[in-house]
Amino acid sequence: MYTLAAQAGGGLSLGVLLVVYALIFGGFYFIFIRPQRKEQKRMQAMISEMEVGDTVLTTSGFYGVIIDITDDDIIVEFGNNKNCRIPMQKAAVSQIEKASAE
């Protein structure tokens, strides 16, 4: 008892539904995924530019100076005490301040 117009209307609502889903997923991409990838690229670039003598801020909030760099780890000296040297992963660095060229 369905007419041809009723069947065409059902197809139209499916098309509208697909467009709405595409807009929702596109919105999620631009709101969540894209900024996260941009931040990951920034962090990788920052980590790759680390040098001995740079001042770093760790994710735990400590300031220190890089003394040695290996593939995945760095050794950071904290404070004026030369005995306070802690090895840590490069990923634990949240900010880097380059050593001034004097």
DSSP file with accessible surface (Angstrom, degrees, kcal/mol):
  #  RESIDUE AA STRUCTURE BP1 BP2  ACC     N-H-->O    O-->H-N    N-H-->O    O-->H-N    TCO  KAPPA ALPHA  PHI   PSI    X-CA   Y-CA   Z-CA
    1    1 A M              0   0  229      0, 0.0     2,-0.3     0, 0.0     0, 0.0   0.000 360.0 360.0 360.0   3.4    0.0    0.0    0.0
    2    2 A Y        -     0   0  196      1,-0.1     2,-0.2     4,-0.0     0, 0.0  -0.618 360.0-138.9 -80.0 143.5    3.0    2.2   -0.1
    3    3 A T     >  -     0   0   87     -2,-0.3     4,-1.7     1,-0.1     5,-0.2  -0.467  24.2-107.2 -94.4 169.5    3.2    4.6   -3.0
    4    4 A L  H  > S+     0   0  139      1,-0.2     4,-2.1     2,-0.2     5,-0.2   0.881 119.7  55.9 -64.2 -35.2    6.2    5.5   -5.0
    5    5 A A  H  > S+     0   0   76      1,-0.2     4,-2.1     2,-0.2    -1,-0.2   0.885 104.8  52.4 -66.9 -36.7    6.4    8.9   -3.4
    6    6 A A  H  > S+     0   0   51      2,-0.2     4,-1.5     1,-0.2    -1,-0.2   0.899 109.7  48.9 -67.7 -38.5    6.6    7.3    0.1
    7    7 A Q  H  X S+     0   0  124     -4,-1.7     4,-1.5     2,-0.2    -2,-0.2   0.896 110.3  50.7 -68.4 -38.2    9.4    5.0   -1.0
    8    8 A A  H  X S+     0   0   68     -4,-2.1     4,-1.9     1,-0.2    -2,-0.2   0.890 106.8  55.3 -66.8 -36.3   11.3    8.0   -2.4
    9    9 A G  H  X S+     0   0   37     -4,-2.1     4,-2.0     1,-0.2    -1,-0.2   0.871 104.0  54.5 -63.8 -36.5   10.9    9.9    0.8
   10   10 A G  H  X S+     0   0   40     -4,-1.5     4,-1.6     1,-0.2    -1,-0.2   0.907 108.3  48.9 -64.8 -38.3   12.5    7.0    2.7
   11   11 A G  H  X S+     0   0   47     -4,-1.5     4,-2.0     1,-0.2    -2,-0.2   0.883 108.7  53.9 -68.6 -35.0   15.5    7.2    0.5
   12   12 A L  H  X S+     0   0  121     -4,-1.9     4,-2.4     1,-0.2    -2,-0.2   0.922 106.7  50.4 -66.9 -40.9   15.7   10.9    1.0
   13   13 A S  H  X S+     0   0   76     -4,-2.0     4,-2.3     1,-0.2    -1,-0.2   0.863 108.3  53.5 -68.8 -31.3   15.8   10.6    4.8
   14   14 A L  H  X S+     0   0  102     -4,-1.6     4,-2.3     2,-0.2    -1,-0.2   0.921 109.5  48.8 -66.8 -39.4   18.6    8.0    4.5
   15   15 A G  H  X S+     0   0   32     -4,-2.0     4,-2.1     2,-0.2    -2,-0.2   0.918 111.6  48.4 -65.2 -41.9   20.6   10.5    2.4
   16   16 A V  H  X S+     0   0   80     -4,-2.4     4,-2.5     1,-0.2    -1,-0.2   0.916 110.3  52.6 -64.8 -40.1   20.0   13.3    4.9
   17   17 A L  H  X S+     0   0   80     -4,-2.3     4,-2.5     1,-0.2    -2,-0.2   0.917 108.7  49.6 -62.6 -42.2   21.0   11.0    7.8
   18   18 A L  H  X S+     0   0  107     -4,-2.3     4,-2.4     2,-0.2    -1,-0.2   0.900 110.6  50.1 -64.4 -38.9   24.2   10.1    6.0
   19   19 A V  H  X S+     0   0   87     -4,-2.1     4,-2.4     2,-0.2    -2,-0.2   0.923 110.2  50.2 -65.5 -41.3   25.0   13.8    5.5
   20   20 A V  H  X S+     0   0   66     -4,-2.5     4,-2.4     1,-0.2    -2,-0.2   0.938 111.4  48.4 -63.5 -44.2   24.3   14.5    9.2
   21   21 A Y  H  X S+     0   0  119     -4,-2.5     4,-2.8     1,-0.2     5,-0.3   0.907 110.4  51.8 -62.2 -40.6   26.6   11.7   10.2
   22   22 A A  H  X S+     0   0   64     -4,-2.4     4,-2.4     1,-0.2    -1,-0.2   0.912 110.4  48.6 -63.1 -40.2   29.3   12.9    7.9
   23   23 A L  H  X S+     0   0  124     -4,-2.4     4,-2.4     2,-0.2    -2,-0.2   0.900 111.4  49.9 -65.9 -39.2   29.0   16.4    9.4
   24   24 A I  H  X S+     0   0   80     -4,-2.4     4,-2.4     2,-0.2    -2,-0.2   0.949 113.5  44.5 -64.9 -48.4   29.2   15.0   12.9
   25   25 A F  H  X S+     0   0  142     -4,-2.8     4,-2.1     1,-0.2    -2,-0.2   0.889 112.8  52.4 -66.1 -35.9   32.3   12.9   12.2
   26   26 A G  H  X S+     0   0   30     -4,-2.4     4,-2.3    -5,-0.3    -1,-0.2   0.912 109.1  50.4 -63.6 -39.6   33.9   15.9   10.3
   27   27 A G  H  X S+     0   0   30     -4,-2.4     4,-2.2     1,-0.2     5,-0.3   0.923 109.1  50.5 -64.5 -43.7   33.3   18.1   13.3
   28   28 A F  H  X>S+     0   0  105     -4,-2.4     4,-2.8     1,-0.2     5,-1.2   0.899 109.4  52.7 -60.1 -40.2   34.9   15.5   15.6
   29   29 A Y  I  <>S+     0   0   90     -4,-2.1     5,-2.8     1,-0.2    -2,-0.2   0.954 114.0  40.7 -60.7 -49.5   37.9   15.4   13.3
   30   30 A F  I  <5S+     0   0  124     -4,-2.3    -1,-0.2     1,-0.2    -2,-0.2   0.782 121.5  42.5 -73.5 -24.8   38.4   19.2   13.3
   31   31 A I  I  <5S+     0   0  113     -4,-2.2    -2,-0.2    -5,-0.2    -1,-0.2   0.873 133.2   8.2 -88.0 -37.9   37.7   19.6   17.1
   32   32 A F  I  X5S+     0   0  120     -4,-2.8     4,-1.3    -5,-0.3    -3,-0.2   0.847 125.9  41.2-112.2 -53.7   39.6   16.6   18.5
   33   33 A I  I  ><S+     0   0   71     -5,-1.2     4,-2.3     2,-0.2     5,-0.2   0.940 111.2  50.7 -73.6 -47.4   41.8   14.7   16.1
   34   34 A R  H  ><S+     0   0  138     -5,-2.8     4,-2.2     1,-0.2     5,-0.2   0.936 111.7  45.9 -61.3 -48.3   43.4   17.5   14.1
   35   35 A P  H  > S+     0   0   63      0, 0.0     4,-2.3     0, 0.0    -1,-0.2   0.893 111.8  53.5 -63.0 -34.1   44.6   19.6   17.1
   36   36 A Q  H  X S+     0   0  118     -4,-1.3     4,-2.2     2,-0.2    -2,-0.2   0.923 109.7  47.0 -66.9 -42.3   46.0   16.5   18.9
   37   37 A R  H  X S+     0   0  137     -4,-2.3     4,-2.2     2,-0.2    -1,-0.2   0.898 110.8  52.8 -64.6 -38.5   48.0   15.5   15.8
   38   38 A K  H  X S+     0   0  154     -4,-2.2     4,-2.1    -5,-0.2    -2,-0.2   0.919 110.0  48.0 -63.4 -41.0   49.3   19.1   15.5
   39   39 A E  H  X S+     0   0   87     -4,-2.3     4,-2.5     2,-0.2    -2,-0.2   0.893 109.5  53.2 -67.3 -38.7   50.4   19.0   19.2
   40   40 A Q  H  X S+     0   0  104     -4,-2.2     4,-2.4     2,-0.2    -1,-0.2   0.915 109.1  49.0 -62.6 -41.3   52.1   15.6   18.7
   41   41 A K  H  X S+     0   0  151     -4,-2.2     4,-2.3     2,-0.2    -2,-0.2   0.907 111.0  50.4 -64.5 -40.2   54.1   17.1   15.8
   42   42 A R  H  X S+     0   0  121     -4,-2.1     4,-2.4     2,-0.2    -2,-0.2   0.929 111.3  48.0 -64.0 -42.7   55.1   20.1   17.8
   43   43 A M  H  X S+     0   0   42     -4,-2.5     4,-2.7     2,-0.2     5,-0.2   0.911 111.4  49.9 -65.5 -41.6   56.3   17.9   20.7
   44   44 A Q  H  X S+     0   0  138     -4,-2.4     4,-2.2     2,-0.2    -1,-0.2   0.901 111.4  49.0 -64.8 -39.3   58.3   15.6   18.4
   45   45 A A  H  X S+     0   0   42     -4,-2.3     4,-1.1     2,-0.2    -2,-0.2   0.916 112.0  49.2 -65.2 -41.0   59.9   18.7   16.8
   46   46 A M  H >< S+     0   0   24     -4,-2.4     3,-0.5     1,-0.2    -2,-0.2   0.931 112.0  48.0 -63.8 -44.1   60.8   20.1   20.2
   47   47 A I  H >< S+     0   0   36     -4,-2.7     3,-1.3     1,-0.2    -1,-0.2   0.891 108.9  53.6 -66.2 -37.0   62.2   16.8   21.4
   48   48 A S  H 3< S+     0   0   93     -4,-2.2    -1,-0.2     1,-0.2    -2,-0.2   0.764 106.4  53.7 -70.9 -20.8   64.3   16.4   18.3
   49   49 A E  T << S+     0   0  117     -4,-1.1    -1,-0.2    -3,-0.5    -2,-0.2   0.341  79.4 127.8 -95.1   6.4   65.9   19.9   18.8
   50   50 A M    <   -     0   0   15     -3,-1.3     2,-0.3    -4,-0.2    -3,-0.0  -0.365  35.4-177.8 -64.7 140.8   67.0   19.2   22.3
   51   51 A E    >   -     0   0  120     -2,-0.0     3,-1.8    17,-0.0    15,-0.2  -0.955  36.4 -87.8-136.7 157.7   70.7   20.0   23.0
   52   52 A V  T 3  S+     0   0   90     -2,-0.3    15,-0.2     1,-0.2    47,-0.1  -0.413 114.3  31.8 -62.9 133.5   73.0   19.6   26.0
   53   53 A G  T 3  S+     0   0   30     13,-2.3    -1,-0.2     1,-0.4     2,-0.1   0.229  85.8 130.8 101.3 -13.5   72.8   22.8   28.1
   54   54 A D    <   -     0   0    1     -3,-1.8    12,-2.4    45,-0.1     2,-0.4  -0.441  58.5-124.4 -71.4 145.8   69.1   23.6   27.3
   55   55 A T  E     -AB  65  97A  46     42,-2.4    42,-3.4    10,-0.2     2,-0.3  -0.786  33.0-167.2 -89.6 133.1   66.9   24.3   30.3
   56   56 A V  E     -AB  64  96A   1      8,-2.9     8,-2.1    -2,-0.4     2,-0.5  -0.871  21.3-146.9-123.0 153.1   63.8   22.1   30.4
   57   57 A L  E     -AB  63  95A  27     38,-2.4    37,-3.0    -2,-0.3    38,-1.6  -0.990  26.3-144.7-113.7 122.0   60.6   22.0   32.3
   58   58 A T  E >   - B   0  93A   3      4,-2.6     3,-1.7    -2,-0.5    35,-0.3  -0.382  25.7-107.7 -82.8 166.3   59.4   18.5   33.1
   59   59 A T  T 3  S+     0   0  100     33,-2.8    34,-0.1     1,-0.3    -1,-0.1   0.726 120.7  58.7 -65.8 -19.2   55.8   17.3   33.1
   60   60 A S  T 3  S-     0   0   81     32,-0.3    -1,-0.3     2,-0.1    33,-0.1   0.475 123.0-104.0 -88.9  -2.4   56.1   17.1   36.9
   61   61 A G  S <  S+     0   0   47     -3,-1.7     2,-0.4     1,-0.3    -2,-0.1   0.590  74.1 135.8  97.4  10.6   57.0   20.8   37.1
   62   62 A F        -     0   0  126     16,-0.0    -4,-2.6     2,-0.0     2,-0.4  -0.764  44.0-143.4 -95.5 139.5   60.7   20.6   37.8
   63   63 A Y  E     +A   57   0A 152     -2,-0.4    16,-0.5    -6,-0.2     2,-0.3  -0.810  34.2 149.5 -96.2 139.8   63.2   22.9   36.0
   64   64 A G  E     -A   56   0A   5     -8,-2.1    -8,-2.9    -2,-0.4     2,-0.4  -0.950  42.1-109.0-158.1 176.2   66.6   21.5   35.1
   65   65 A V  E     -AC  55  77A  56     12,-2.3    12,-2.9    -2,-0.3     2,-0.3  -0.948  33.0-118.8-117.6 134.1   69.5   21.6   32.7
   66   66 A I  E     + C   0  76A   1    -12,-2.4   -13,-2.3    -2,-0.4    10,-0.2  -0.560  33.8 170.8 -72.5 128.6   70.2   18.8   30.2
   67   67 A I  E     +     0   0A  50      8,-3.2     2,-0.3     1,-0.4    -1,-0.2   0.733  65.7  10.3-105.7 -35.2   73.6   17.2   30.8
   68   68 A D  E     - C   0  75A  78      7,-1.2     7,-2.5   -17,-0.1     2,-0.4  -0.996  59.8-156.4-148.5 148.0   73.5   14.2   28.4
   69   69 A I  E     + C   0  74A  47     -2,-0.3     5,-0.2     5,-0.2     2,-0.2  -0.994  13.7 172.5-129.3 129.6   71.2   12.9   25.7
   70   70 A T        -     0   0   70      3,-2.9     5,-0.0    -2,-0.4    -2,-0.0  -0.519  54.0 -76.7-115.4-167.8   70.8    9.3   24.5
   71   71 A D  S    S+     0   0  144     -2,-0.2     3,-0.0     1,-0.2    19,-0.0   0.943 122.7   1.5 -59.5 -53.2   68.3    7.8   22.0
   72   72 A D  S    S+     0   0  124     17,-0.0    18,-2.2    18,-0.0    19,-0.3   0.546 125.7  58.1-112.3 -11.9   65.3    7.8   24.3
   73   73 A D  E     - D   0  89A  70     16,-0.2    -3,-2.9    17,-0.1     2,-0.3  -0.791  53.9-162.3-122.9 162.0   66.5    9.3   27.6
   74   74 A I  E     -CD  69  88A   1     14,-2.9    14,-2.8    -2,-0.3     2,-0.5  -0.945  18.7-132.8-134.1 157.2   68.1   12.4   28.9
   75   75 A I  E     -CD  68  87A  57     -7,-2.5    -8,-3.2    -2,-0.3    -7,-1.2  -0.973  26.4-165.6-112.2 123.6   70.0   13.2   32.1
   76   76 A V  E     -CD  66  86A   0     10,-2.5    10,-2.9    -2,-0.5     2,-0.5  -0.913  12.2-146.8-115.3 135.4   68.8   16.3   33.8
   77   77 A E  E     -CD  65  85A  23    -12,-2.9   -12,-2.3    -2,-0.4     2,-0.5  -0.883  17.2-155.5-101.0 126.7   70.6   18.2   36.5
   78   78 A F        -     0   0   25      6,-2.5     3,-0.4    -2,-0.5     6,-0.2  -0.869  49.7 -22.0-107.6 132.7   68.3   19.9   39.0
   79   79 A G  S    S-     0   0   58    -16,-0.5   -14,-0.1    -2,-0.5     5,-0.0  -0.138  98.8 -55.9  71.0-166.3   69.2   22.9   41.1
   80   80 A N  S    S+     0   0  164      3,-0.0     2,-0.7     2,-0.0    -1,-0.2   0.567 104.5 104.1 -87.5 -10.7   72.7   24.0   42.0
   81   81 A N    >   -     0   0   92     -3,-0.4     3,-1.6     1,-0.2    -3,-0.2  -0.638  59.7-157.6 -76.7 114.5   73.6   20.6   43.5
   82   82 A K  T 3  S+     0   0  129     -2,-0.7    -1,-0.2     1,-0.3    -3,-0.1   0.620  88.9  63.6 -69.5 -10.6   75.8   18.8   41.0
   83   83 A N  T 3  S+     0   0  145      1,-0.2     2,-1.3    -5,-0.1    -1,-0.3   0.520  79.3  87.1 -90.5  -5.4   74.8   15.5   42.6
   84   84 A C    <   +     0   0   46     -3,-1.6    -6,-2.5    -6,-0.2     2,-0.5  -0.622  53.9 144.3 -97.2  77.3   71.2   15.8   41.7
   85   85 A R  E     -D   77   0A 126     -2,-1.3    -8,-0.2    -8,-0.2    -3,-0.0  -0.970  25.1-173.3-118.2 124.4   71.2   14.3   38.2
   86   86 A I  E     -D   76   0A  77    -10,-2.9   -10,-2.5    -2,-0.5     2,-0.3  -0.968  18.6-138.4-124.6 126.4   68.2   12.2   37.2
   87   87 A P  E     +D   75   0A  92      0, 0.0     2,-0.3     0, 0.0   -12,-0.2  -0.608  35.5 163.4 -77.0 140.6   67.8   10.2   34.0
   88   88 A M  E     -D   74   0A  35    -14,-2.8   -14,-2.9    -2,-0.3     2,-0.1  -0.976  40.3 -88.9-151.3 164.0   64.4   10.5   32.4
   89   89 A Q  E >   -D   73   0A 129     -2,-0.3     3,-1.5   -16,-0.2   -16,-0.2  -0.441  32.3-124.2 -74.0 149.9   62.6    9.9   29.2
   90   90 A K  G >  S+     0   0   41    -18,-2.2     3,-1.7     1,-0.3    -1,-0.1   0.833 109.9  65.9 -62.4 -30.6   62.5   12.6   26.6
   91   91 A A  G 3  S+     0   0   66    -19,-0.3    -1,-0.3     1,-0.3   -18,-0.1   0.677  86.6  70.9 -67.2 -14.3   58.7   12.4   26.6
   92   92 A A  G <  S+     0   0   24     -3,-1.5   -33,-2.8   -34,-0.1     2,-0.5   0.481  78.2  96.1 -81.7   0.2   58.7   13.7   30.2
   93   93 A V  E <   +B   58   0A   0     -3,-1.7   -35,-0.3   -35,-0.3     3,-0.1  -0.769  44.8 174.9 -92.6 128.8   59.8   17.2   28.9
   94   94 A S  E     +     0   0A  35    -37,-3.0     2,-0.3    -2,-0.5   -36,-0.2   0.723  66.8  16.3-104.2 -28.1   57.0   19.7   28.4
   95   95 A Q  E     -B   57   0A 115    -38,-1.6   -38,-2.4     2,-0.0     2,-0.4  -0.995  60.1-157.3-144.7 151.7   59.0   22.8   27.5
   96   96 A I  E     -B   56   0A  40     -2,-0.3     2,-0.5   -40,-0.2   -40,-0.2  -0.992   1.7-165.2-130.7 134.5   62.5   23.7   26.4
   97   97 A E  E     -B   55   0A 134    -42,-3.4   -42,-2.4    -2,-0.4     3,-0.1  -0.982  29.0-125.9-115.7 118.8   64.3   27.0   26.7
   98   98 A K        -     0   0   90     -2,-0.5     2,-0.1   -44,-0.2   -44,-0.1  -0.290  28.0-102.7 -65.3 146.1   67.4   27.1   24.5
   99   99 A A        -     0   0   55    -47,-0.1     2,-0.2     1,-0.1    -1,-0.1  -0.455  42.7-109.1 -66.7 136.4   70.7   27.9   26.1
  100  100 A S        -     0   0   85     -2,-0.1     2,-1.0     1,-0.1    -1,-0.1  -0.489  24.9-125.1 -70.6 137.4   71.7   31.5   25.4
  101  101 A A              0   0  110     -2,-0.2    -1,-0.1    -3,-0.0    -3,-0.0  -0.704 360.0 360.0 -85.3 103.1   74.6   31.9   23.0
  102  102 A E              0   0  214     -2,-1.0    -3,-0.0     0, 0.0    -2,-0.0  -0.858 360.0 360.0-114.8 360.0   77.1   34.0   24.9
